[in-house]
């Protein structure tokens, strides 16, 4: 048997039922794993729950928040806010389920290991999860390369070819990705979340003080009439548009693909729920309030991101400028998790994996540069990255935000699914989670593909184009 999954070698034979009562056996295993890690020159399991909270916030406080105003403009107040609240509740409960499952199997290092154990130690599930991890993350990094190019285009009034801006963003990402522990990346996340918070605050101020928005997908103001909002989708809204708006919301609420990697570098993984509470509180506010305020002032002129709807160019530049920091830092977080997965396969258990050697650092930087290079290629050849993010939300987040955790819940409690009122409620809730995941995987995937087909049928930007991408 592969030593990766040999429970004798990793010391895991944890009794699930015994841990449900006191958790002693799992805590002992965690202590042993931490002690082993701290014998290495490069120590990974060093994050406190506070640092983990900053890392989570750095990942979640992102530009996608500013796309939620557009989602509300498609869905209207009632379906839009309900979707946000339901997605938030699902996020919190499934994240707790994920943590509970990892505490049963503390040797889990990433979402691939999670899939392996959740699906009954299936190597097929492991390799499928590995493919989805790399595809999801590399395309997401590509999205951040493209976003960086858009920001630099906007700030410089398209002073040079867009490809040059993409190269600049890529180089910045590689440099920031050099640190080999998430403990160090968490410091960047503090700055990232702060800058995104400032960008959101400035947007809200500018949207409130300007006389009218400047532009929307229906045309320049006031071609679509005076600004107004509505409770439900306006007449003529297609099912594909509604589904993409829902995917846009769920995409923001499904970052769990990274969580096992974050937990694996905590000194006390059992404290992760504390960081999760902090993140959920921040997310519940930022994912609902700013988009709602933005919809109130932009109405049917809402764009994604909402900065593009501002009528005064100086307002647009002043608020959008701060987004360059979270754009690069969040790309760094995804690159770090992806690189660590590949690096662990390349280095295995050699001393270079945990030591400051030329070979170790050379391999790490080479892997990181390769990931950012692939992301750069994706950013240049995909005609509409927004539609491909909807595709990611349907194809990957359906698993990593819903299906995986419904299966993990079943593995945890299959012998007592209805052993009490609370357990019965949670069981039914996870049945709903499974249904939601399958819905996103079916109709949601169909809607995302339809949007991409529509983009390709129209005029598209050629690969490696110098075209102006300013918002």
LUMSE-571955 format. One record per residue (C-alpha): x, y, z. Coordinates in nm, 3 decimals, padded with zeros to 5 digits. Example, Ala and Ser with C-alpha at 12.3 -4.5 7.8 and 13.67 -1.06 7.14 Angstrom:
<c1->01.230&c2->-00.450&c3->00.780>
<c1->01.367&c2->-00.106&c3->00.714>
END
This chain:
<c1->00.000&c2->00.000&c3->00.000>
<c1->00.113&c2->00.355&c3->-00.074>
<c1->00.265&c2->00.498&c3->00.243>
<c1->00.054&c2->00.811&c3->00.196>
<c1->-00.250&c2->00.610&c3->00.295>
<c1->-00.090&c2->00.355&c3->00.523>
<c1->-00.256&c2->00.422&c3->00.857>
<c1->00.026&c2->00.244&c3->01.038>
<c1->00.275&c2->00.493&c3->00.898>
<c1->00.068&c2->00.802&c3->00.960>
<c1->-00.053&c2->00.682&c3->01.294>
<c1->-00.415&c2->00.741&c3->01.237>
<c1->-00.653&c2->00.457&c3->01.342>
<c1->-00.883&c2->00.705&c3->01.516>
<c1->-01.205&c2->00.568&c3->01.660>
<c1->-01.475&c2->00.800&c3->01.527>
<c1->-01.729&c2->00.717&c3->01.795>
<c1->-01.474&c2->00.754&c3->02.074>
<c1->-01.373&c2->01.097&c3->01.947>
<c1->-01.735&c2->01.213&c3->01.942>
<c1->-01.739&c2->01.170&c3->02.318>
<c1->-01.411&c2->01.335&c3->02.420>
<c1->-01.176&c2->01.385&c3->02.125>
<c1->-00.872&c2->01.266&c3->02.322>
<c1->-00.734&c2->01.024&c3->02.062>
<c1->-00.752&c2->01.283&c3->01.783>
<c1->-00.591&c2->01.556&c3->01.994>
<c1->-00.306&c2->01.317&c3->02.078>
<c1->-00.257&c2->01.253&c3->01.708>
<c1->-00.252&c2->01.626&c3->01.634>
<c1->00.006&c2->01.681&c3->01.907>
<c1->00.225&c2->01.410&c3->01.755>
<c1->00.193&c2->01.563&c3->01.407>
<c1->00.280&c2->01.911&c3->01.537>
<c1->00.581&c2->01.780&c3->01.730>
<c1->00.706&c2->01.598&c3->01.421>
<c1->00.663&c2->01.909&c3->01.208>
<c1->00.848&c2->02.129&c3->01.456>
<c1->01.157&c2->01.911&c3->01.424>
<c1->01.199&c2->02.036&c3->01.066>
<c1->01.396&c2->02.343&c3->00.965>
<c1->01.092&c2->02.488&c3->00.784>
<c1->00.798&c2->02.449&c3->01.018>
<c1->00.448&c2->02.445&c3->00.867>
<c1->00.214&c2->02.387&c3->01.162>
<c1->00.269&c2->02.726&c3->01.326>
<c1->-00.046&c2->02.935&c3->01.267>
<c1->-00.258&c2->03.046&c3->01.560>
<c1->-00.633&c2->03.071&c3->01.510>
<c1->-00.597&c2->03.450&c3->01.492>
<c1->-00.349&c2->03.424&c3->01.204>
<c1->-00.581&c2->03.170&c3->01.042>
<c1->-00.868&c2->03.419&c3->01.075>
<c1->-00.662&c2->03.684&c3->00.895>
<c1->-00.572&c2->03.433&c3->00.623>
<c1->-00.938&c2->03.342&c3->00.579>
<c1->-01.038&c2->03.709&c3->00.569>
<c1->-00.765&c2->03.783&c3->00.317>
<c1->-00.906&c2->03.513&c3->00.091>
<c1->-01.273&c2->03.607&c3->00.135>
<c1->-01.261&c2->03.988&c3->00.138>
<c1->-01.217&c2->04.011&c3->-00.236>
<c1->-01.330&c2->04.176&c3->-00.557>
<c1->-01.612&c2->03.922&c3->-00.597>
<c1->-01.800&c2->04.116&c3->-00.328>
<c1->-01.836&c2->04.398&c3->-00.578>
<c1->-02.003&c2->04.163&c3->-00.827>
<c1->-02.290&c2->04.093&c3->-00.590>
<c1->-02.458&c2->04.424&c3->-00.673>
<c1->-02.498&c2->04.293&c3->-01.029>
<c1->-02.645&c2->03.967&c3->-00.892>
<c1->-02.908&c2->04.170&c3->-00.704>
<c1->-02.985&c2->04.366&c3->-01.020>
<c1->-03.061&c2->04.038&c3->-01.197>
<c1->-03.247&c2->03.856&c3->-00.919>
<c1->-03.410&c2->04.147&c3->-00.737>
<c1->-03.420&c2->04.206&c3->-00.362>
<c1->-03.612&c2->03.897&c3->-00.248>
<c1->-03.444&c2->03.610&c3->-00.439>
<c1->-03.106&c2->03.785&c3->-00.419>
<c1->-03.097&c2->03.840&c3->-00.043>
<c1->-03.249&c2->03.495&c3->00.022>
<c1->-02.980&c2->03.332&c3->-00.191>
<c1->-02.709&c2->03.520&c3->-00.002>
<c1->-02.847&c2->03.421&c3->00.339>
<c1->-02.900&c2->03.054&c3->00.244>
<c1->-02.550&c2->03.037&c3->00.092>
<c1->-02.405&c2->03.186&c3->00.413>
<c1->-02.585&c2->02.936&c3->00.637>
<c1->-02.472&c2->02.648&c3->00.416>
<c1->-02.116&c2->02.780&c3->00.426>
<c1->-02.100&c2->02.796&c3->00.804>
<c1->-02.258&c2->02.458&c3->00.877>
<c1->-02.071&c2->02.269&c3->00.606>
<c1->-01.743&c2->02.427&c3->00.722>
<c1->-01.810&c2->02.295&c3->01.072>
<c1->-01.880&c2->01.952&c3->00.923>
<c1->-01.554&c2->01.972&c3->00.730>
<c1->-01.362&c2->02.063&c3->01.047>
<c1->-01.526&c2->01.782&c3->01.242>
<c1->-01.426&c2->01.534&c3->00.973>
<c1->-01.068&c2->01.662&c3->00.966>
<c1->-01.048&c2->01.626&c3->01.342>
<c1->-01.134&c2->01.258&c3->01.289>
<c1->-00.854&c2->01.236&c3->01.034>
<c1->-00.592&c2->01.493&c3->01.144>
<c1->-00.340&c2->01.374&c3->00.884>
<c1->-00.546&c2->01.542&c3->00.611>
<c1->-00.325&c2->01.802&c3->00.443>
<c1->-00.547&c2->01.930&c3->00.160>
<c1->-00.882&c2->01.887&c3->-00.013>
<c1->-00.745&c2->01.585&c3->-00.201>
<c1->-00.685&c2->01.399&c3->00.125>
<c1->-01.031&c2->01.508&c3->00.237>
<c1->-01.188&c2->01.356&c3->-00.074>
<c1->-00.987&c2->01.036&c3->-00.024>
<c1->-01.121&c2->00.978&c3->00.328>
<c1->-01.472&c2->01.114&c3->00.268>
<c1->-01.529&c2->00.869&c3->-00.015>
<c1->-01.410&c2->00.566&c3->00.176>
<c1->-01.035&c2->00.585&c3->00.106>
<c1->-01.090&c2->00.600&c3->-00.267>
<c1->-00.780&c2->00.671&c3->-00.477>
<c1->-01.016&c2->00.766&c3->-00.760>
<c1->-01.166&c2->01.038&c3->-00.538>
<c1->-00.814&c2->01.150&c3->-00.444>
<c1->-00.698&c2->01.195&c3->-00.803>
<c1->-01.029&c2->01.350&c3->-00.908>
<c1->-00.997&c2->01.600&c3->-00.621>
<c1->-00.637&c2->01.670&c3->-00.723>
<c1->-00.742&c2->01.751&c3->-01.078>
<c1->-01.020&c2->01.980&c3->-00.957>
<c1->-00.789&c2->02.150&c3->-00.705>
<c1->-00.531&c2->02.238&c3->-00.969>
<c1->-00.781&c2->02.330&c3->-01.242>
<c1->-00.990&c2->02.544&c3->-01.008>
<c1->-00.696&c2->02.724&c3->-00.851>
<c1->-00.494&c2->02.787&c3->-01.166>
<c1->-00.794&c2->02.931&c3->-01.351>
<c1->-00.873&c2->03.143&c3->-01.045>
<c1->-00.516&c2->03.272&c3->-01.039>
<c1->-00.562&c2->03.351&c3->-01.408>
<c1->-00.870&c2->03.552&c3->-01.319>
<c1->-00.660&c2->03.754&c3->-01.075>
<c1->-00.394&c2->03.812&c3->-01.343>
<c1->-00.669&c2->03.944&c3->-01.571>
<c1->-00.811&c2->04.158&c3->-01.291>
<c1->-00.468&c2->04.304&c3->-01.222>
<c1->-00.440&c2->04.398&c3->-01.590>
<c1->-00.785&c2->04.563&c3->-01.574>
<c1->-00.688&c2->04.767&c3->-01.269>
<c1->-00.362&c2->04.887&c3->-01.425>
<c1->-00.546&c2->04.966&c3->-01.750>
<c1->-00.801&c2->05.173&c3->-01.558>
<c1->-00.549&c2->05.363&c3->-01.348>
<c1->-00.313&c2->05.439&c3->-01.638>
<c1->-00.581&c2->05.516&c3->-01.900>
<c1->-00.449&c2->05.222&c3->-02.101>
<c1->-00.098&c2->05.360&c3->-02.124>
<c1->00.044&c2->05.039&c3->-02.274>
<c1->-00.052&c2->04.698&c3->-02.412>
<c1->-00.274&c2->04.495&c3->-02.178>
<c1->-00.043&c2->04.194&c3->-02.212>
<c1->00.230&c2->04.401&c3->-02.046>
<c1->00.001&c2->04.470&c3->-01.751>
<c1->-00.072&c2->04.097&c3->-01.727>
<c1->00.301&c2->04.022&c3->-01.721>
<c1->00.354&c2->04.282&c3->-01.446>
<c1->00.076&c2->04.125&c3->-01.236>
<c1->00.221&c2->03.778&c3->-01.292>
<c1->00.569&c2->03.885&c3->-01.181>
<c1->00.424&c2->04.052&c3->-00.870>
<c1->00.240&c2->03.730&c3->-00.790>
<c1->00.550&c2->03.514&c3->-00.825>
<c1->00.752&c2->03.741&c3->-00.597>
<c1->00.484&c2->03.747&c3->-00.324>
<c1->00.441&c2->03.369&c3->-00.350>
<c1->00.801&c2->03.289&c3->-00.253>
<c1->00.735&c2->03.237&c3->00.125>
<c1->00.679&c2->02.865&c3->00.190>
<c1->00.445&c2->02.884&c3->00.489>
<c1->00.091&c2->03.016&c3->00.519>
<c1->00.196&c2->03.176&c3->00.848>
<c1->00.392&c2->03.431&c3->00.644>
<c1->00.115&c2->03.467&c3->00.384>
<c1->-00.129&c2->03.552&c3->00.665>
<c1->00.061&c2->03.878&c3->00.724>
<c1->-00.006&c2->03.977&c3->00.362>
<c1->-00.372&c2->03.887&c3->00.414>
<c1->-00.407&c2->04.151&c3->00.685>
<c1->-00.298&c2->04.422&c3->00.443>
<c1->-00.507&c2->04.269&c3->00.162>
<c1->-00.833&c2->04.263&c3->00.362>
<c1->-00.771&c2->04.621&c3->00.481>
<c1->-00.718&c2->04.749&c3->00.126>
<c1->-01.029&c2->04.573&c3->-00.003>
<c1->-01.226&c2->04.718&c3->00.287>
<c1->-01.107&c2->05.067&c3->00.192>
<c1->-01.204&c2->05.006&c3->-00.171>
<c1->-01.554&c2->04.900&c3->-00.068>
<c1->-01.594&c2->05.196&c3->00.168>
<c1->-01.483&c2->05.445&c3->-00.097>
<c1->-01.721&c2->05.289&c3->-00.350>
<c1->-02.016&c2->05.323&c3->-00.110>
<c1->-01.929&c2->05.686&c3->-00.039>
<c1->-01.887&c2->05.773&c3->-00.407>
<c1->-02.204&c2->05.586&c3->-00.513>
<c1->-02.397&c2->05.782&c3->-00.251>
<c1->-02.266&c2->06.130&c3->-00.330>
<c1->-02.263&c2->06.127&c3->-00.711>
<c1->-02.575&c2->06.247&c3->-00.889>
<c1->-02.625&c2->05.933&c3->-01.100>
<c1->-02.438&c2->05.624&c3->-01.217>
<c1->-02.245&c2->05.655&c3->-01.539>
<c1->-02.292&c2->05.324&c3->-01.711>
<c1->-02.475&c2->04.991&c3->-01.697>
<c1->-02.511&c2->04.685&c3->-01.917>
<c1->-02.835&c2->04.836&c3->-02.052>
<c1->-02.650&c2->05.150&c3->-02.166>
<c1->-02.525&c2->05.485&c3->-02.038>
<c1->-02.738&c2->05.672&c3->-01.784>
<c1->-03.022&c2->05.765&c3->-01.838>
<c1->-03.088&c2->05.544&c3->-02.143>
<c1->-03.248&c2->05.276&c3->-01.922>
<c1->-03.456&c2->05.528&c3->-01.728>
<c1->-03.409&c2->05.665&c3->-01.380>
<c1->-03.241&c2->05.443&c3->-01.120>
<c1->-03.484&c2->05.206&c3->-00.956>
<c1->-03.476&c2->04.874&c3->-00.770>
<c1->-03.721&c2->04.584&c3->-00.770>
<c1->-03.818&c2->04.291&c3->-00.552>
<c1->-03.804&c2->04.021&c3->-00.820>
<c1->-03.628&c2->03.970&c3->-01.156>
<c1->-03.752&c2->04.226&c3->-01.409>
<c1->-03.950&c2->04.117&c3->-01.713>
<c1->-03.734&c2->03.965&c3->-01.985>
<c1->-03.468&c2->03.824&c3->-01.750>
<c1->-03.361&c2->03.484&c3->-01.879>
<c1->-03.323&c2->03.169&c3->-01.673>
<c1->-02.954&c2->03.152&c3->-01.774>
<c1->-02.898&c2->03.507&c3->-01.640>
<c1->-03.069&c2->03.419&c3->-01.310>
<c1->-02.869&c2->03.100&c3->-01.275>
<c1->-02.542&c2->03.282&c3->-01.342>
<c1->-02.636&c2->03.541&c3->-01.078>
<c1->-02.696&c2->03.257&c3->-00.829>
<c1->-02.363&c2->03.097&c3->-00.924>
<c1->-02.197&c2->03.434&c3->-00.873>
<c1->-02.330&c2->03.441&c3->-00.516>
<c1->-02.246&c2->03.078&c3->-00.433>
<c1->-01.897&c2->03.119&c3->-00.579>
<c1->-01.827&c2->03.390&c3->-00.323>
<c1->-01.951&c2->03.173&c3->-00.036>
<c1->-01.753&c2->02.860&c3->-00.129>
<c1->-01.384&c2->02.898&c3->-00.039>
<c1->-01.362&c2->02.562&c3->00.140>
<c1->-01.133&c2->02.413&c3->-00.123>
<c1->-00.851&c2->02.588&c3->00.068>
<c1->-00.966&c2->02.521&c3->00.424>
<c1->-00.804&c2->02.177&c3->00.475>
<c1->-00.470&c2->02.327&c3->00.367>
<c1->-00.518&c2->02.614&c3->00.613>
<c1->-00.612&c2->02.380&c3->00.898>
<c1->-00.309&c2->02.160&c3->00.823>
<c1->-00.079&c2->02.454&c3->00.904>
<c1->-00.245&c2->02.549&c3->01.232>
<c1->-00.062&c2->02.468&c3->01.553>
<c1->-00.398&c2->02.386&c3->01.713>
<c1->-00.639&c2->02.273&c3->01.436>
<c1->-00.907&c2->02.225&c3->01.701>
<c1->-00.926&c2->02.607&c3->01.727>
<c1->-01.032&c2->02.650&c3->01.365>
<c1->-01.402&c2->02.711&c3->01.458>
<c1->-01.292&c2->03.034&c3->01.632>
<c1->-01.139&c2->03.160&c3->01.308>
<c1->-01.449&c2->03.042&c3->01.122>
<c1->-01.680&c2->03.248&c3->01.346>
<c1->-01.471&c2->03.560&c3->01.278>
<c1->-01.479&c2->03.493&c3->00.904>
<c1->-01.852&c2->03.424&c3->00.900>
<c1->-01.925&c2->03.749&c3->01.082>
<c1->-01.709&c2->03.951&c3->00.842>
<c1->-01.854&c2->03.774&c3->00.539>
<c1->-02.217&c2->03.806&c3->00.650>
<c1->-02.174&c2->04.182&c3->00.669>
<c1->-01.960&c2->04.243&c3->00.360>
<c1->-02.141&c2->03.998&c3->00.133>
<c1->-02.484&c2->04.150&c3->00.200>
<c1->-02.464&c2->04.513&c3->00.314>
<c1->-02.230&c2->04.674&c3->00.054>
<c1->-02.401&c2->04.495&c3->-00.240>
<c1->-02.741&c2->04.602&c3->-00.106>
<c1->-02.629&c2->04.964&c3->-00.071>
<c1->-02.473&c2->04.948&c3->-00.417>
<c1->-02.797&c2->04.814&c3->-00.567>
<c1->-02.992&c2->05.089&c3->-00.392>
<c1->-02.786&c2->05.360&c3->-00.567>
<c1->-02.708&c2->05.187&c3->-00.898>
<c1->-03.025&c2->04.985&c3->-00.958>
<c1->-03.052&c2->04.851&c3->-01.312>
<c1->-02.719&c2->05.016&c3->-01.400>
<c1->-02.522&c2->04.775&c3->-01.178>
<c1->-02.216&c2->04.615&c3->-01.335>
<c1->-01.971&c2->04.350&c3->-01.217>
<c1->-01.762&c2->04.480&c3->-01.054>
<c1->-01.977&c2->04.768&c3->-00.935>
<c1->-01.687&c2->05.016&c3->-00.963>
<c1->-01.756&c2->05.023&c3->-01.337>
<c1->-02.095&c2->05.187&c3->-01.281>
<c1->-01.957&c2->05.496&c3->-01.111>
<c1->-02.011&c2->05.805&c3->-01.324>
<c1->-01.711&c2->06.014&c3->-01.212>
<c1->-01.383&c2->05.875&c3->-01.347>
<c1->-01.186&c2->06.004&c3->-01.048>
<c1->-01.421&c2->05.816&c3->-00.813>
<c1->-01.378&c2->05.498&c3->-01.016>
<c1->-00.999&c2->05.518&c3->-01.009>
<c1->-00.974&c2->05.617&c3->-00.642>
<c1->-01.180&c2->05.320&c3->-00.523>
<c1->-01.060&c2->05.061&c3->-00.776>
<c1->-00.692&c2->05.137&c3->-00.711>
<c1->-00.695&c2->04.966&c3->-00.371>
<c1->-00.811&c2->04.639&c3->-00.531>
<c1->-00.465&c2->04.572&c3->-00.676>
<c1->-00.345&c2->04.451&c3->-00.334>
<c1->-00.613&c2->04.184&c3->-00.270>
<c1->-00.595&c2->04.086&c3->-00.638>
<c1->-00.231&c2->03.983&c3->-00.609>
<c1->-00.247&c2->03.853&c3->-00.251>
<c1->-00.550&c2->03.628&c3->-00.311>
<c1->-00.381&c2->03.495&c3->-00.624>
<c1->-00.081&c2->03.426&c3->-00.400>
<c1->-00.293&c2->03.228&c3->-00.153>
<c1->-00.435&c2->03.004&c3->-00.427>
<c1->-00.092&c2->02.967&c3->-00.584>
<c1->00.057&c2->02.872&c3->-00.247>
<c1->-00.194&c2->02.593&c3->-00.184>
<c1->-00.154&c2->02.461&c3->-00.540>
<c1->00.225&c2->02.477&c3->-00.530>
<c1->00.241&c2->02.302&c3->-00.196>
<c1->00.037&c2->02.012&c3->-00.335>
<c1->00.266&c2->01.975&c3->-00.639>
<c1->00.582&c2->02.037&c3->-00.435>
<c1->00.493&c2->01.762&c3->-00.188>
<c1->00.461&c2->01.516&c3->-00.476>
<c1->00.794&c2->01.622&c3->-00.625>
<c1->00.991&c2->01.623&c3->-00.298>
<c1->00.811&c2->01.348&c3->-00.108>
<c1->00.980&c2->01.283&c3->00.226>
<c1->01.324&c2->01.408&c3->00.124>
<c1->01.507&c2->01.652&c3->00.351>
<c1->01.465&c2->01.925&c3->00.088>
<c1->01.089&c2->01.931&c3->00.152>
<c1->01.136&c2->02.086&c3->00.499>
<c1->01.485&c2->02.239&c3->00.482>
<c1->01.647&c2->02.558&c3->00.355>
<c1->01.843&c2->02.392&c3->00.076>
<c1->01.922&c2->02.522&c3->-00.271>
<c1->01.738&c2->02.226&c3->-00.423>
<c1->01.434&c2->02.279&c3->-00.201>
<c1->01.402&c2->02.651&c3->-00.266>
<c1->01.487&c2->02.611&c3->-00.634>
<c1->01.212&c2->02.352&c3->-00.679>
<c1->00.962&c2->02.563&c3->-00.484>
<c1->01.026&c2->02.876&c3->-00.692>
<c1->01.019&c2->02.674&c3->-01.016>
<c1->00.682&c2->02.519&c3->-00.926>
<c1->00.543&c2->02.857&c3->-00.827>
<c1->00.664&c2->03.023&c3->-01.149>
<c1->00.512&c2->02.740&c3->-01.355>
<c1->00.172&c2->02.783&c3->-01.185>
<c1->00.167&c2->03.158&c3->-01.244>
<c1->00.278&c2->03.106&c3->-01.604>
<c1->-00.014&c2->02.869&c3->-01.667>
<c1->-00.247&c2->03.119&c3->-01.502>
<c1->-00.112&c2->03.394&c3->-01.727>
<c1->-00.186&c2->03.181&c3->-02.034>
<c1->-00.544&c2->03.119&c3->-01.916>
<c1->-00.592&c2->03.491&c3->-01.852>
<c1->-00.485&c2->03.570&c3->-02.208>
<c1->-00.675&c2->03.303&c3->-02.403>
<c1->-01.014&c2->03.289&c3->-02.226>
<c1->-01.255&c2->03.541&c3->-02.385>
<c1->-01.479&c2->03.595&c3->-02.083>
<c1->-01.327&c2->03.504&c3->-01.749>
<c1->-01.651&c2->03.591&c3->-01.570>
<c1->-01.839&c2->03.316&c3->-01.750>
<c1->-01.561&c2->03.069&c3->-01.678>
<c1->-01.589&c2->03.157&c3->-01.309>
<c1->-01.957&c2->03.058&c3->-01.334>
<c1->-01.837&c2->02.733&c3->-01.489>
<c1->-01.600&c2->02.683&c3->-01.196>
<c1->-01.880&c2->02.752&c3->-00.951>
<c1->-02.101&c2->02.491&c3->-01.113>
<c1->-01.844&c2->02.223&c3->-01.191>
<c1->-01.612&c2->02.250&c3->-00.890>
<c1->-01.787&c2->02.440&c3->-00.612>
<c1->-02.080&c2->02.198&c3->-00.638>
<c1->-01.835&c2->01.938&c3->-00.503>
<c1->-01.611&c2->02.146&c3->-00.276>
<c1->-01.890&c2->02.352&c3->-00.123>
<c1->-02.172&c2->02.101&c3->-00.105>
<c1->-02.136&c2->01.738&c3->-00.218>
<c1->-01.809&c2->01.663&c3->-00.036>
<c1->-01.945&c2->01.783&c3->00.296>
<c1->-02.276&c2->01.602&c3->00.265>
<c1->-02.079&c2->01.280&c3->00.208>
<c1->-01.844&c2->01.361&c3->00.498>
<c1->-02.145&c2->01.415&c3->00.725>
<c1->-02.281&c2->01.074&c3->00.627>
<c1->-01.943&c2->00.916&c3->00.706>
<c1->-01.941&c2->01.081&c3->01.048>
<c1->-02.295&c2->00.997&c3->01.157>
<c1->-02.422&c2->00.715&c3->00.936>
<c1->-02.498&c2->00.495&c3->01.234>
<c1->-02.705&c2->00.765&c3->01.410>
<c1->-02.844&c2->00.998&c3->01.146>
<c1->-03.172&c2->01.046&c3->01.334>
<c1->-03.059&c2->00.991&c3->01.694>
<c1->-03.225&c2->01.308&c3->01.824>
<c1->-03.401&c2->01.627&c3->01.719>
<c1->-03.080&c2->01.822&c3->01.658>
<c1->-02.912&c2->01.537&c3->01.473>
<c1->-03.224&c2->01.479&c3->01.262>
<c1->-03.234&c2->01.848&c3->01.166>
<c1->-02.868&c2->01.847&c3->01.066>
<c1->-02.918&c2->01.527&c3->00.868>
<c1->-03.205&c2->01.680&c3->00.673>
<c1->-03.001&c2->01.997&c3->00.627>
<c1->-02.714&c2->01.798&c3->00.473>
<c1->-02.964&c2->01.623&c3->00.246>
<c1->-03.056&c2->01.972&c3->00.126>
<c1->-02.684&c2->02.049&c3->00.085>
<c1->-02.643&c2->01.742&c3->-00.132>
<c1->-02.946&c2->01.843&c3->-00.338>
<c1->-02.809&c2->02.196&c3->-00.381>
<c1->-02.475&c2->02.057&c3->-00.495>
<c1->-02.640&c2->01.830&c3->-00.751>
<c1->-02.855&c2->02.120&c3->-00.874>
<c1->-02.546&c2->02.336&c3->-00.928>
<c1->-02.375&c2->02.046&c3->-01.102>
<c1->-02.674&c2->01.990&c3->-01.334>
<c1->-02.881&c2->02.297&c3->-01.429>
<c1->-02.611&c2->02.529&c3->-01.299>
<c1->-02.345&c2->02.375&c3->-01.523>
<c1->-02.583&c2->02.392&c3->-01.818>
<c1->-02.643&c2->02.765&c3->-01.760>
<c1->-02.270&c2->02.834&c3->-01.732>
<c1->-02.194&c2->02.648&c3->-02.056>
<c1->-02.476&c2->02.832&c3->-02.235>
<c1->-02.326&c2->03.166&c3->-02.131>
<c1->-01.984&c2->03.062&c3->-02.264>
<c1->-02.137&c2->02.947&c3->-02.595>
<c1->-02.308&c2->03.285&c3->-02.627>
<c1->-01.977&c2->03.463&c3->-02.568>
<c1->-01.797&c2->03.255&c3->-02.830>
<c1->-02.075&c2->03.312&c3->-03.084>
<c1->-02.032&c2->03.689&c3->-03.053>
<c1->-01.722&c2->03.893&c3->-03.119>
<c1->-01.452&c2->03.791&c3->-02.872>
<c1->-01.121&c2->03.947&c3->-02.777>
<c1->-00.836&c2->03.760&c3->-02.949>
<c1->-00.571&c2->03.584&c3->-02.742>
<c1->-00.283&c2->03.800&c3->-02.613>
<c1->-00.468&c2->04.115&c3->-02.712>
<c1->-00.352&c2->04.469&c3->-02.640>
<c1->-00.715&c2->04.583&c3->-02.620>
<c1->-00.814&c2->04.824&c3->-02.344>
<c1->-00.971&c2->04.633&c3->-02.053>
<c1->-01.033&c2->04.935&c3->-01.831>
<c1->-01.367&c2->04.932&c3->-01.651>
END
